[in-house]
């Protein structure tokens, strides 16, 4: 329920709307790199929106990917590859 109501920046409320606003597709079609970028936005959505500051959005994406790797959900090599995508 939380992800369906929080603000993701650029006028997008909820993960479904954010997915369409930023990537033009529903959440179930997002790549892991796209999902990681969206997961990083709620921390500071007005500042880290890819439309406002793409570099800041990429930094937040890197934080999420590093956490996924650190906790064993993805490997370090996959995290590095995903950071360079988008």
C-alpha positions in Angstrom: 0.0 0.0 0.0 2.9 2.4 0.8 4.4 2.2 -2.7 1.0 2.9 -4.2 0.7 6.3 -2.4 4.1 7.9 -1.9 5.5 10.7 -4.0 8.1 9.8 -6.6 8.7 13.3 -8.0 7.6 14.9 -11.3 4.0 14.8 -10.2 3.9 11.0 -9.8 2.2 9.5 -6.8 2.5 5.7 -6.4 4.7 3.2 -8.2 2.3 2.6 -11.1 2.2 6.3 -12.0 5.9 6.7 -11.5 6.7 3.8 -13.7 4.6 5.3 -16.5 5.9 8.9 -16.0 9.5 7.9 -16.0 9.7 4.8 -18.2 6.4 4.7 -20.2 5.4 1.3 -19.0 3.7 -0.5 -16.1 5.7 -1.7 -13.1 5.6 -5.3 -14.1 7.5 -4.5 -17.3 10.4 -2.6 -15.6 13.9 -3.8 -15.7 15.9 -4.3 -12.6 17.9 -1.1 -13.4 14.7 0.9 -13.8 13.2 -0.6 -10.6 16.3 0.4 -8.7 16.1 3.9 -9.9 12.5 4.2 -8.8 13.3 2.6 -5.5 15.9 5.4 -4.9 13.5 8.3 -5.6 11.3 8.4 -2.4 14.3 9.5 -0.3 14.2 12.9 -1.9 11.9 12.8 -4.9 11.9 16.5 -5.8 15.7 16.5 -5.9 16.5 13.1 -7.4 13.9 13.0 -10.1 15.6 12.0 -13.4 13.9 14.9 -15.0 15.4 17.3 -12.4 18.9 15.9 -11.9 19.7 12.7 -13.8 23.1 12.4 -12.1 21.4 12.5 -8.7 18.9 9.8 -9.8 21.8 7.6 -11.0 23.5 8.1 -7.6 20.4 6.9 -5.8 20.1 4.0 -8.2 23.7 3.1 -7.4 22.9 3.1 -3.6 19.9 0.7 -4.2 22.0 -1.6 -6.4 24.8 -1.6 -3.9 22.4 -2.6 -1.1 21.0 -5.4 -3.3 24.5 -6.7 -3.9 25.5 -6.3 -0.2 22.5 -8.4 0.9 23.1 -11.1 -1.7 20.0 -10.4 -3.9 22.3 -9.7 -6.9 26.0 -10.2 -7.5 28.6 -7.4 -7.6 29.2 -7.9 -11.3 25.5 -7.6 -12.0 25.3 -4.5 -9.9 28.1 -2.9 -11.8 26.4 -3.7 -15.2 23.1 -2.3 -14.0 24.7 0.9 -12.9 25.9 1.5 -16.4 22.5 0.8 -18.0 19.8 3.4 -18.6 
